[in-house]
Amino acid sequence: MKAAWAALIAILAFAGAARADDYPTRPITIIVPFAAGGPSDAMARVLAERMRVSLGQPVVIENVTGAGGSIGVGRAVQSPPDGYTISFGHLGTHVANGAVYKLKYDLVADLEPVVLLPSNPMIIVSKNAVPAASLKEFIEWLKSRPSPPTAGTAGAGSGSHIAGVYFESVSGIKLQYVPYRGTAPALNDLIAGQIDLIVDQTSNSINQVRAGTIRAYAITDDKRLPSAPEIPTAAEAGLKGFNMTLWSGMWVPKGTPKEIVTKLNAAAVEALSDPGVKKQLESQGLEMTPKDQLTPEALGTRQKAEIAKWWPIIKAANIKVD
């Protein structure tokens, strides 16, 4: 019996190695846990198109929305660990949601890091009807409202929600949050004047700022964006301490063979090194990841560090969804 078991284990190990050597032999799916047209969706589609070249197979995007992205991440976690399903997410989906939702999975134990992707400072934007020309005037306007101003988010615990809570804490204002299935539909309502503001990902709002359909007051970085140098930092605009960067990443289900993770990482790194891809991402206000951080280990380290930083803040703010 012992010999039989040893032989079976050897056969399975060989079969797994063979699958890793042949990988990929069919299309790969990237699950984006937000609506099509939003910042996560836009970044994933740019990368998927270039990764297709390296991997020799189609890389398709599946938008699985709801519950601040936790439904889409759960779909990826439950997928076979064979490299054909990738979880795309960010600070909100793969860090904050663990402190907000009663998840049926563990964000660290049930996922394998693949690559740390470009980061995205947040930007404070409002509808054009707001009579404020600076961040100071905007905060004064917010405080003068007879009822809490409405702030769009991509759901409880999303990056836009956390940024809004952070904005409240450093400015002393109170907001009424309006959840959407992504910041793309939230932005549409901001343009239409249905909500007052979003503390949004820069890549989602910057084109509308340029088009003049919404108004920008500050970005949450310690330096101005090269792609939008006219927008001051929050500190320059008079709101010190409001620094937040929404980084993104790719993960696969735990148990995915290391060789497959290595192939996916190599394809992503090659995509991020492509001049055309870099130009597209940087034009959206994204900050490219340093080359020495383009590893699974760097993503794993960042995720754990951010959990340690943000979970206490989120729990103190009592952001909770059953």
Residue pairs with C-beta under 8 A, 6 or more apart in sequence:
16 257
17 257
17 259
19 82
19 257
20 257
20 259
20 260
20 263
21 259
23 82
23 83
23 259
23 260
23 263
24 55
24 56
24 57
24 83
24 84
24 263
25 57
26 57
26 84
27 57
27 58
27 59
27 60
27 84
28 51
28 55
28 57
28 58
28 59
28 60
28 83
28 84
28 85
28 86
29 59
29 60
29 61
29 62
29 84
29 85
29 86
30 44
30 48
30 59
30 60
30 61
30 62
30 86
30 88
30 250
31 62
31 64
31 72
31 73
31 75
31 76
31 85
31 86
31 87
31 88
32 40
32 41
32 44
32 61
32 62
32 63
32 64
32 72
32 88
33 40
33 63
33 64
33 65
33 69
33 70
33 71
33 72
33 73
33 87
33 88
33 89
33 93
34 40
34 41
34 63
34 65
34 69
34 72
34 154
34 181
34 182
34 183
34 184
35 41
35 63
35 65
35 180
35 181
35 182
35 184
35 185
36 61
36 63
36 184
37 182
37 184
38 154
38 182
38 183
38 184
38 204
39 120
39 183
39 184
39 201
39 203
39 204
39 284
40 88
40 89
40 90
40 182
40 248
41 61
41 63
41 182
41 184
42 203
42 204
42 284
43 88
43 117
43 118
43 203
43 248
43 281
43 284
43 286
44 61
44 88
45 61
46 277
46 280
46 281
47 117
47 268
47 271
47 272
47 277
48 59
48 60
48 61
49 59
50 270
50 271
50 274
50 276
50 277
51 59
51 264
51 267
51 268
51 270
51 271
52 58
52 59
54 266
54 267
54 270
54 271
55 263
55 264
55 267
63 72
64 71
64 72
64 75
65 71
65 72
65 181
65 182
66 72
66 155
66 181
67 97
67 101
67 155
67 156
67 321
68 92
68 93
68 96
68 97
68 100
68 101
68 154
68 155
68 156
68 157
68 158
68 161
68 321
69 89
69 92
69 93
69 97
69 154
69 155
69 158
70 93
70 97
70 101
70 103
70 157
72 87
72 89
72 93
73 87
73 89
73 93
73 94
73 97
73 105
73 107
73 111
74 103
74 104
74 105
75 85
76 85
76 86
76 87
76 111
76 251
76 252
76 253
77 87
77 105
77 110
77 111
77 253
78 105
78 253
79 85
79 253
80 253
81 112
81 252
81 253
81 254
81 255
81 256
81 257
82 256
82 260
83 252
83 256
83 257
83 260
83 261
83 263
83 264
85 252
85 253
86 114
86 250
86 251
86 252
86 264
87 94
87 111
87 250
87 251
87 252
87 253
88 248
88 249
88 250
89 248
89 249
89 251
90 120
90 159
90 246
90 247
90 248
90 249
91 159
91 162
91 246
91 247
91 306
91 310
92 154
92 157
92 158
92 159
92 160
92 161
92 162
92 246
93 158
94 107
94 111
94 249
94 251
94 303
95 107
95 303
95 306
95 307
95 310
95 311
96 157
96 158
96 159
96 161
96 162
96 310
96 311
96 314
97 103
97 107
97 157
98 106
98 107
98 307
98 311
99 157
99 310
99 311
99 314
99 315
99 319
100 156
100 157
100 314
100 319
100 320
100 321
101 156
101 157
101 321
102 322
105 111
107 303
107 307
108 300
108 303
108 304
108 307
109 254
110 253
110 254
111 251
111 252
111 253
111 254
112 251
112 252
112 253
112 254
112 255
112 256
112 261
112 296
113 249
113 250
113 251
113 296
113 297
113 299
113 300
113 303
114 249
114 250
114 251
114 252
114 261
114 264
114 265
114 268
114 296
114 299
115 249
115 250
115 264
115 265
115 268
115 269
115 272
115 294
115 295
115 296
115 299
116 247
116 249
116 289
116 293
116 294
116 295
116 298
116 299
116 302
117 247
117 248
117 249
117 250
117 268
117 272
117 289
118 247
118 248
118 272
118 281
118 286
118 287
118 288
118 289
119 245
119 246
119 247
119 248
119 286
119 287
119 289
120 201
120 202
120 203
120 245
120 246
120 247
120 248
120 285
120 286
120 287
121 202
121 219
121 220
121 221
121 225
121 244
121 245
121 246
121 285
121 287
122 159
122 160
122 163
122 199
122 200
122 201
122 202
122 219
122 220
122 244
122 245
122 246
123 199
123 200
123 201
123 202
123 205
123 206
123 209
123 216
123 218
123 219
123 220
123 231
123 285
124 135
124 138
124 167
124 197
124 199
124 216
124 217
124 218
124 219
124 220
124 234
125 190
125 197
125 198
125 199
125 200
125 205
125 208
125 209
125 214
125 215
125 216
125 217
126 132
126 138
126 190
126 196
126 197
126 214
126 215
126 217
127 190
127 191
127 193
127 195
127 196
127 197
127 214
127 215
128 193
128 212
128 213
128 214
128 215
129 193
130 138
130 141
130 196
130 197
130 215
131 137
131 141
132 138
132 140
132 141
132 215
132 217
134 217
134 237
134 238
135 217
135 218
135 232
135 234
135 237
135 238
135 239
136 237
136 238
138 217
139 171
139 173
139 239
142 149
142 171
142 173
142 175
142 196
142 197
143 172
143 173
147 176
148 174
148 175
148 176
149 173
149 175
149 176
149 196
149 197
150 175
150 176
150 177
150 178
150 195
150 196
150 197
151 160
151 164
151 175
151 176
151 177
151 178
151 195
151 196
151 197
151 198
151 199
152 160
152 177
152 178
152 180
152 183
152 186
152 187
152 189
152 190
152 195
152 197
152 198
152 200
153 160
153 161
153 164
153 177
153 178
153 179
153 180
153 183
153 186
153 198
154 160
154 161
154 179
154 180
154 181
154 182
154 183
154 186
155 161
155 179
155 180
155 181
156 177
156 179
156 319
156 320
156 321
157 314
157 319
157 321
158 183
159 201
159 246
160 183
160 186
160 198
160 199
160 200
160 201
161 177
161 179
161 319
162 244
162 310
162 313
162 314
162 319
163 199
163 200
163 220
163 244
163 246
164 175
164 177
164 199
165 313
165 314
165 317
165 319
166 199
166 242
166 244
166 313
167 173
167 175
167 199
167 242
168 174
168 175
169 317
170 239
170 240
170 241
170 242
171 239
171 242
175 197
178 186
178 189
178 195
180 186
180 189
183 198
183 200
183 201
183 204
184 204
186 195
186 198
186 200
187 198
187 200
187 204
187 205
187 208
187 214
189 195
190 197
190 198
190 214
191 208
191 213
191 214
198 205
199 220
201 246
202 219
202 225
202 228
202 284
202 285
202 286
203 281
203 284
203 285
203 286
205 214
205 216
206 227
206 228
206 284
206 285
207 284
208 214
209 215
209 216
209 228
209 231
210 228
216 228
216 231
217 231
217 237
218 231
218 232
218 233
218 234
218 236
218 237
218 239
218 242
219 225
219 228
219 231
219 232
219 233
219 234
220 233
220 234
220 242
220 243
220 244
220 245
221 233
221 243
221 245
222 233
222 235
222 243
223 233
224 231
224 232
224 233
224 236
225 231
225 285
226 282
227 282
227 283
227 284
227 285
228 285
234 240
234 242
234 243
235 241
235 242
235 243
245 287
247 289
247 302
249 299
249 302
249 303
250 264
250 268
250 299
251 299
252 260
252 261
252 264
261 296
265 294
265 295
265 296
268 294
269 294
271 277
272 278
272 281
272 288
272 289
272 294
278 288
281 288
282 288
292 298
293 302
